[in-house]
């Protein structure tokens, strides 16, 4: 029984001590604490162009794999890997000795057949004359005609062999069919190469460079419908790189693919961008920004002023009595260091941009106006 009496008494004593301590803290708090200083900036309006964002990838407009068309030993490699080359530049030289010999032999065969033709034509003329005199039979004349015909056929075949031999000689020099940047060579001088050697090197045309990206079938149909009604917006293509920097050149729409990918339900769009310095390379992932050419005025605030809780984004507003008010907002697209505000604020209201961590809603503050970062842009 004593334990039951003593325990509540001890608890009451402890509670009394805690209560006393709490009262002591309240008494110790300073009565006239100065309002914390914060930096504010006004909500401003500025023209903002609507932007559609997609994930795209770069690719070469023209890409050529170089291959050998004849078999022989590689005599020269007349380029530096990774260098810029011009259309028509000689890149690989295969030893032409064997092919030159074949060409000479084919030329000699043509000359021999041409001599034979001359002989058969003369013989044919003689047999015609003898037949007319009655000293040669019709059979002999027919035989002479056949020999002349065979000689002409032999000449056609010999000339075809010569044409092929000349082509083979030409194939010993592998030239660039396009301008662009050549990559790594897969063969070394002295190796035996031929049609079975695979790709010797690849040339990619880099200026301009192409960017492709997919849009959903619904987006595509909505745009075509708006275009039909004359309500479609005009967009300027821009791209953001992997380091979050905007590429300095604007692009242009080239074409829309002629099919929808049945596995993804998307259709690909193709853009071309100037690339004079070869800054962009095929295979890079980029963010495609389609920026409207008709900006609209919107309220903007610095992104640094926007916070978020369980209900969504908000900012801290300083009212006319210098008190902090939590204001939920609805945000739009980003524009540099700013973000558009679609709902929740009025132009000219002051929001806290520095010292946010020192205040809470309802607290009186000492605001210092900061020149709006939005107004500077």
Buried (B, 14 or more C-beta within 10 A) or exposed (E): EEEEEEEEEEEEEEEEEEEEEEEEEEEEEEEEEEEBEBBBBBBBBBEBBBBBEBEBBBBBBEBBEBBBEBBBEBBEBBBEEEEBBEEEBEBBBBBBEBBBEBBEEBBEBBEEBBEBBEEBBEBBEBBBEBBEEEEBEEEBBEBBBEBBEBBBEBBEEBBEBBEEBBEBBBBBBBBBEBBBBBBEBBBEEEEEBEEEBEBBBBBBBBBBBBBBBBBBBEBBEEBEEEEEEEEEBEBBBBBBBEEEEEBEBBBEBBEEBEEBEEEEEBBBBBBBBBBEEEBBBBEBEBBBBBBBEEEEEBBBBBBBBBEEEEEEBBBBBBEEEBBBBEBEBEBBBEBEEBBBBEEBBEEEBBBBBBBBEEBEEEBEBEBEEBEBBBEEE
